[in-house]
Amino acid sequence: MKKRKNFFLFYLPFALLLVFIIFPYAWTFLTSLKNTSELYTKTVHYLPELPTLNNYRFLFTNTDFIPSMLRSTLVATVTSCIAIIVSSMAGYAFSRYRFPGRDIALSGILLLYMFPQVLFLTPLFITFRNLHLLGSWVSLVIAYCTFTIPFAIWLMTGFMDEIPQEIEEAAKIDGASMPQLFLRVIIPLLKPGMVATGSYIFINSWNEYLYAVMFTSSETRTLPVSLFSFIGEYDVRWDMISAGGITAVIPVVLLFMLVQKHLVTGMTAGSVKG
């Protein structure tokens, strides 16, 4: 009786949830292995009749998918690095110092993050046009920093609050200067938080479409814009979109595999009080 109860209360809901999560990825992968003739039929083919890698071959050799992925990697990496550097220094200042207007400044930073991204589109477009940055990946980095840094500052401030100040006081007694204190003491302890924040920024920059389609040209477009180009006026290349979607997931999965240890530590920081 107890086993049956556990089955209906735990195992069955968990299995259904797992199927619900995995099914879209499995369906996308199976679609990427199908011939074009199998996609436009009245009967639904769940499994490819003749699995083929022609979709991936065409994607890599006859489109600009690979250059677009490299540009997305560059933009997301540079944005993450800039945002982590700025937010870690700002987070240290907000965490360790009490100055007039501190709470107002923190609230204002969070308020910036709460505004829809589309509101920044016109002023950013005018600014980049005047600076002759339209069509450049630099404009994307600047644009992405506008909505990633505010939230990153809040995250890093919370992570910084978890670092005991006694450690800093001990380092100061040993004669450490402020740069030495920050680089040799704070940064190593802050690494899990930096990894969690950097992963969040990287994924947001990797998936962002609105700014990418507005601020880039055909020579500098990023991965989301490249995938959207397979949607035409009269047809949709589901085979190309599926192959591109599966390929686009791989770098993110590899990133999580590399930083998994620090990411879990950073996401659970502060959840247990000693």
Salt bridges, closest charged atoms under 4 A:
GLU49 OE2 - HIS45 ND1 3.16
ASP64 OD2 - ARG221 NE 2.88
ASP103 OD1 - ARG102 NH1 3.00
GLU162 OE2 - LYS273 NZ 3.35
GLU168 OE2 - ARG96 NE 2.37
ASP239 OD2 - ARG237 NH2 3.07
